[in-house]
Amino acid sequence: MDNIELNDTAQLRRAVLIGMCTLLGGLSLLLALINLVISPKWTLIGYVELFYALFSFSLAWQAYKHRHKFWQVNLYLYVLTAIVIYAVTLSETINSIVCWALILPTVFYLLLGKKLANIPTVILLTATTSTIINKYGLVLSPLFVNFVFSYLLVWVISHIYESNRAASEQKLQKLALQDPLTASFNRLALTRYFEQLHSSQTFKHLGAEQHLLILDIDFFKQVNDEFGHEAGDLVLQECANIISRIAGNQRTFRIGGEEFCVVIENKLKDEALSIAESIRTQVAQHQFNITQQKEINITVSIGLTQYQSGMALSNVLRQADQRLYRAKNAGRDQVIFDSEPLVSSA
């Protein structure tokens, strides 16, 4: 699910960022003191290092408090890249400086991901190789050959590692968030989805237009008892397909044996009721092919509720569940929003 994450990548990048900022902040502060106080030879570099030390400690603190922004990480890495390029350009003997350039591709991939890491990686490679050529000419010096091939090796390894790590995490995320039988998302996904939805700035202005429904298949146990669990699985799969087709796959969650939940975003009451009624009607009209010779019809009961500002997910689910049971007790095949059935079977 595109907009739901288990936050493993974010946790990894945050840990790397805190450690890196703390270490580089301490090193930059030490170098700044040397260049400004102990041996004031390169004053400009000293002030740059002092600024970078303060920037590093500030970003590390913000990351520790979960307050850092992605643009700050980008800015931090590009400033670091500029400092390394400047140091390589300024140094009379760049052999000892290029080691900093060799570690940065890995840092770029760890903190930016494979899509955004290529830009600073190319910039750093281009700037450093240009500086080496300017200082030593176009001849294939040992320094030039060793740096280029070492840099490319680090780049390739970093790209392969990050690609495989991201793919593995995506597979694990799918296993953790998706119901294997119906391909709908599960209760954990619903929790994550609710957290991200309600933390967004957009949602704060649309609270009155958010609804949630819980759907339960009527007499589902009888289907399993009479036709077997394979038939029950088929009913669940086809119900999930109908719900997803109407409400969207990204909004459909299987939260129990025969219970599904749908989050209805940015819809007014009448529109939410229309979606719930459409699900109920299309399920009732659908022919479920249990075997080649046997078709059955099923119905569903639905409880619909509206999100109120400040409500926890558990309270929203409880309210929808209470209305679902009213629909069950009132004869099933109904949608209940308030205290009375909105739609009932003929």
C-alpha positions in Angstrom: 0.0 0.0 0.0 1.6 3.2 -1.2 0.7 5.5 1.6 1.2 3.0 4.5 4.6 2.1 5.9 5.8 0.0 8.8 8.4 2.8 9.2 11.4 0.4 9.2 13.2 2.6 6.6 12.4 5.8 8.5 13.8 4.2 11.8 17.0 3.1 10.0 17.6 6.5 8.4 16.9 8.3 11.6 19.4 6.1 13.5 22.0 6.7 10.8 21.3 10.4 10.7 21.7 10.8 14.5 25.0 8.8 14.6 26.4 10.5 11.6 25.5 14.1 12.7 26.8 13.5 16.1 30.2 12.1 14.9 30.6 14.7 12.1 29.5 17.5 14.4 32.2 16.6 16.9 34.9 16.2 14.2 33.8 19.5 12.6 34.0 21.3 15.9 37.5 19.9 16.6 38.7 20.9 13.1 37.1 24.4 13.5 39.0 24.9 16.8 42.3 23.9 15.1 41.8 26.1 12.1 40.5 29.1 14.1 42.4 29.0 17.4 45.3 26.6 17.5 46.7 26.9 13.9 44.8 29.7 12.2 45.9 29.0 8.7 42.6 28.4 6.9 40.2 30.7 8.6 37.5 30.4 6.1 37.4 26.7 6.3 37.4 27.0 10.1 34.2 29.1 10.0 32.6 26.7 7.6 33.5 23.8 9.9 32.1 25.7 12.9 28.8 26.3 11.0 28.7 22.6 9.9 29.3 21.5 13.5 26.4 23.6 14.8 24.2 22.4 11.9 25.1 18.8 12.7 24.3 19.0 16.4 21.0 20.8 15.6 19.9 18.2 13.1 20.9 15.3 15.4 18.8 16.8 18.2 15.8 17.3 15.9 16.1 13.7 14.6 16.3 12.5 18.2 13.1 14.3 18.9 11.5 13.1 15.7 11.2 16.7 14.4 13.6 16.6 11.5 12.3 17.1 7.9 13.5 15.4 4.8 14.5 18.7 3.2 16.9 19.3 6.1 18.5 15.9 5.5 19.0 16.8 1.8 20.4 20.2 2.7 22.8 18.6 5.2 24.1 16.1 2.7 24.6 18.7 0.0 26.4 21.0 2.3 28.7 18.1 3.3 29.3 17.3 -0.4 30.2 20.9 -1.0 32.6 20.9 1.9 34.3 17.7 0.7 34.6 19.2 -2.9 35.9 22.4 -1.5 38.5 20.6 0.6 39.6 18.5 -2.4 40.0 21.6 -4.5 41.9 23.5 -1.8 44.2 20.7 -0.8 47.7 20.6 -2.3 47.9 16.9 -2.0 44.4 15.4 -2.3 45.4 11.8 -1.7 44.2 11.9 1.9 41.1 13.9 1.2 39.5 11.6 -1.4 38.8 9.0 1.3 35.9 11.3 2.4 34.5 11.2 -1.1 34.6 7.4 -1.1 32.3 7.0 1.9 29.7 9.5 0.8 27.8 7.3 -1.8 26.9 4.8 0.9 25.7 7.7 3.1 23.6 9.1 0.3 21.9 5.8 -0.3 21.2 5.2 3.4 19.7 8.6 4.0 18.1 9.5 0.6 17.2 6.1 -1.0 18.2 4.9 -4.4 16.1 7.4 -6.4 17.6 10.6 -4.9 21.1 9.3 -4.0 22.3 9.3 -7.6 22.3 13.1 -8.0 24.8 14.0 -5.2 26.8 10.8 -6.1 27.3 12.0 -9.7 28.0 15.6 -8.6 30.7 14.4 -6.2 32.3 12.1 -8.7 32.3 14.7 -11.4 33.8 17.4 -9.2 36.5 15.2 -7.6 37.7 13.7 -10.9 37.7 17.2 -12.5 39.9 18.4 -9.6 42.3 15.5 -10.0 42.6 16.1 -13.7 43.2 19.8 -13.1 46.0 19.1 -10.6 47.7 16.2 -12.4 46.7 16.5 -16.0 44.8 14.1 -18.3 47.3 11.3 -17.7 45.9 8.1 -16.1 47.7 8.6 -12.8 47.5 5.9 -10.1 45.4 8.3 -8.0 42.9 8.9 -10.7 42.5 5.3 -11.7 42.3 4.0 -8.1 39.8 6.7 -7.0 37.5 6.3 -10.0 37.3 2.5 -9.8 37.0 2.6 -6.0 34.2 5.2 -6.2 32.3 3.2 -8.8 32.7 0.0 -6.8 31.3 1.7 -3.7 28.5 3.3 -5.8 27.5 -0.1 -7.3 27.5 -1.9 -4.0 25.5 0.8 -2.3 22.9 0.8 -5.1 22.6 -3.0 -5.1 22.3 -3.1 -1.3 19.7 -0.4 -1.1 17.7 -1.9 -4.0 17.6 -5.3 -2.3 16.9 -3.8 1.1 14.0 -1.8 -0.3 12.6 -4.8 -2.2 12.8 -7.1 0.9 11.1 -4.5 3.1 8.3 -4.1 0.5 7.8 -7.9 0.6 7.7 -8.0 4.4 5.4 -5.0 4.4 3.0 -6.7 2.1 3.0 -9.9 4.2 2.4 -7.8 7.4 -0.3 -5.5 6.0 -2.2 -7.7 3.5 -4.7 -10.5 4.1 -3.4 -13.4 2.1 -6.9 -14.9 1.2 -8.7 -11.8 -0.1 -5.7 -9.5 -0.9 -7.5 -6.8 1.1 -5.5 -5.0 3.7 -5.7 -6.2 7.4 -6.4 -4.6 10.8 -2.7 -3.6 11.2 -2.9 -1.8 7.9 -6.1 -0.1 9.0 -4.4 1.1 12.2 -1.4 2.5 10.2 -3.7 4.1 7.6 -5.8 5.7 10.3 -2.7 7.1 12.0 -1.3 8.6 8.8 -4.7 9.9 7.6 -5.4 11.7 10.9 -1.9 13.2 11.2 -2.2 14.9 7.8 -2.8 18.6 7.6 -5.5 18.0 5.0 -7.5 15.8 7.2 -7.8 18.5 9.9 -10.0 20.5 7.6 -12.1 17.5 6.4 -13.0 15.8 9.7 -16.7 16.1 9.1 -16.4 14.3 5.7 -14.7 11.1 7.0 -16.8 8.0 7.5 -16.1 4.4 8.3 -18.3 1.3 7.8 -18.1 -2.3 9.0 -19.6 -5.0 6.9 -20.5 -8.5 8.0 -21.6 -11.4 5.7 -25.0 -12.7 6.9 -25.2 -16.4 7.8 -21.6 -17.0 6.7 -21.3 -19.9 9.1 -24.1 -21.7 7.2 -22.1 -21.4 4.0 -19.1 -23.1 5.6 -21.2 -25.8 7.2 -23.2 -26.6 4.1 -20.7 -26.2 1.3 -17.3 -26.4 3.0 -14.6 -23.9 3.8 -13.4 -23.7 0.2 -16.8 -22.3 -0.7 -16.6 -19.9 2.2 -13.1 -18.7 1.0 -14.6 -18.1 -2.4 -17.4 -16.0 -1.0 -14.9 -13.9 1.0 -12.7 -13.4 -2.1 -15.6 -12.3 -4.3 -17.1 -10.1 -1.6 -13.7 -8.4 -1.2 -13.6 -7.8 -5.0 -17.0 -6.2 -5.0 -16.2 -4.0 -2.0 -12.8 -3.0 -3.5 -14.4 -2.2 -6.9 -16.9 0.2 -5.3 -14.8 1.7 -2.4 -11.3 1.2 -3.8 -8.7 -1.4 -2.9 -6.7 1.2 -0.8 -9.7 1.8 1.4 -10.8 -1.9 2.0 -9.7 -3.8 5.0 -10.5 -7.3 6.2 -10.6 -7.0 10.0 -12.2 -10.4 11.0 -13.4 -13.7 9.7 -16.2 -12.4 7.6 -15.9 -8.7 8.6 -14.7 -6.0 6.3 -14.0 -2.3 7.0 -14.1 0.5 4.5 -12.7 4.0 5.2 -14.7 6.6 3.2 -12.6 9.8 2.7 -13.7 13.3 1.8 -17.4 12.3 1.4 -20.5 13.9 2.9 -23.1 11.9 4.7 -25.3 11.2 1.7 -22.3 10.2 -0.5 -21.1 7.8 2.3 -24.6 6.3 2.6 -24.7 5.8 -1.2 -21.4 3.9 -1.2 -22.6 1.7 1.7 -25.9 1.0 -0.1 -24.1 0.3 -3.3 -22.0 -2.3 -1.6 -25.0 -3.9 0.0 -27.0 -4.0 -3.2 -24.3 -5.4 -5.4 -23.4 -8.1 -3.0 -27.1 -9.1 -2.8 -27.4 -9.2 -6.5 -24.2 -11.1 -7.2 -24.3 -14.9 -8.0 -21.7 -16.8 -6.1 -20.6 -19.8 -8.1 -19.9 -22.3 -5.3 -19.5 -25.2 -7.8 -20.2 -25.6 -11.5 -23.7 -26.7 -10.7 -24.4 -24.5 -7.6 -24.9 -20.8 -7.3 -25.9 -19.0 -4.1 -26.8 -15.5 -3.1 -25.7 -13.9 0.1 -26.4 -10.6 1.9 -24.4 -8.3 4.1 -25.2 -6.1 7.1 -23.5 -2.7 7.4 -22.9 -0.3 10.2 -21.8 3.2 9.1 -20.4 5.9 11.4 -19.0 9.4 11.0 -15.6 10.3 12.4 -15.7 13.0 15.1 -12.6 15.1 15.8 -10.4 13.6 18.4 -11.9 10.1 18.2 -9.6 7.1 18.6 -9.8 4.3 16.0 -11.1 1.9 18.6 -14.0 4.3 19.4 -14.8 4.7 15.7 -14.8 0.9 15.2 -16.9 0.4 18.3 -19.5 2.8 17.1 -19.7 1.3 13.6 -19.8 -2.2 15.2 -22.7 -1.2 17.4 -24.7 -0.1 14.3 -23.7 -3.3 12.5 -25.3 -5.3 15.3 -28.4 -3.2 15.1 -28.6 -4.1 11.5 -28.2 -7.8 12.4 -30.9 -7.6 15.0 -33.2 -5.7 12.8 -33.3 -8.5 10.2 -29.9 -8.2 8.3 -29.3 -7.0 4.7 -29.4 -3.4 5.9 -27.3 -0.3 6.3 -27.7 1.5 9.7 -26.2 4.9 10.3 -28.2 6.2 13.2 -30.6 4.3 15.3 -33.0 3.2 12.5 -32.3 1.1 9.4 -31.5 3.3 6.4 -32.2 0.5 3.9 -33.8 -2.9 4.6 -34.5 -5.9 2.5 -37.8 -6.2 0.8 
